[in-house]
Amino acid sequence: MRKTRPILSVLCSLLFFYSCSTGQYIHDTGSIERQKEMHRKRTGINVGDVALQMLNIVTLASLNLDMEPETTPRSFKRIKLYNHSADTMRVNLVTNVFWSDDQYNDILDVRIPPKQHTSLMVPLGADYNVYFRDSSDGQDESITINTAEFKRIGLTPGMTLTGEK
């Protein structure tokens, strides 16, 4: 038991630090700050929900009641953007969802290295126009996604072209 405790501590620490990472390839300071704010808000909601669930379990057990407590609906989710090209991919995610009174929840200037991916925090159910281009080619391509439907998005140069060259 004593040997497994340090191993479990290290694993838990690694999981914690990995889950705290925001999009490391974002170069727009406003987008980085919004990612951090969304992460803090989601963490706060999750911690509050767990505390409330534990309190409900203790209360229901002490009163010998059989009820199922409700959970808070999810408002954020992580999506992964994969770069399948051999060059750095430049990506901008543009939406009509507001983050604050005067700011949209856009995620701008994401530069994903070749054959890498990045995780981004996005509002659940938001429609995003994803504009992307390979660094070697100046032509932007775009796809439209809804964050409720997608968890992983693979980006490849030429994937939206309809045979026109």
Disulfide bonds with the S-S distance in Angstrom:
none
